[in-house]
């Protein structure tokens, strides 16, 4: 019996408009299986999805950087890993010094910041529910420190993506995780912010074994999550590499693949 399901959002649970369809939402609700979103997104971006699916189990944001649960409309933090204030300042300074042409933004638990509005910021805004705050770097880092959970770069050139990835990996900063989460986005988080950490936390919290849980994913950054569960389900729109980690293959995210997967593989009626 499946006692918990984890799912990625973009390319998995969500359609091309970044929404959960009514079909998928009803399947999740009717399944009565505790359901956890595991995403690079912010809690605020996840909130409309949590509400539509009527979820009250722990949720995983910022690729595992923040694990939380809603209780009486308040966000209760269960676990967190964030970039230190000084390191965030250093990284953002390096971006503006070495990659001034690249768009980037950064996040605390409630706010989205950017130093320049550009194509990447516009694209991010189109798939989320937040509006970025335009800030100036030096002034921002003179204020009282806040927890920076993620720094994200939008890079639309393949060669520039490799250059930026090699640059940050070459810094050798042990506290920093560098993940290309899509063809166009490079995400920098605390090294402990991993989707697999979110899975581990919930398995331990509810005393679950891997054979009792399932996960849906489509991207390379979902592989650690898929490896943690006994029933990994991969979307039809995933690459062949990601599909090699699947126990089950389901339909694409444009075909209600999560709904199909739950009804086909985990229907417990």
Buried (B, 14 or more C-beta within 10 A) or exposed (E): EBBBBBBBBBBBBBBEEBBBBEEBBEBBEEBEBBBBBBBBBBBBBBBBBBEBBEBEBBBBBBBBBBBBBBEEEEBEEBBBBBBBBEBBBBBBEEBBEEBEEBBBBBBBBEBBBBBBEBEBBEBBBEBBBBEBEEBEBEEBBEEEEBBBBBBBBBBBEEEBBEBBBEBBEEEEBEEBBBBBBBEBBBBBBBEBBBBBBBBBBBBEBBEBEEEBBBBBBBBBBBBBBBEBBBBBBBBBBBEEEBEEBBBBEBBBBBBBBBBBBBBEBBEEE
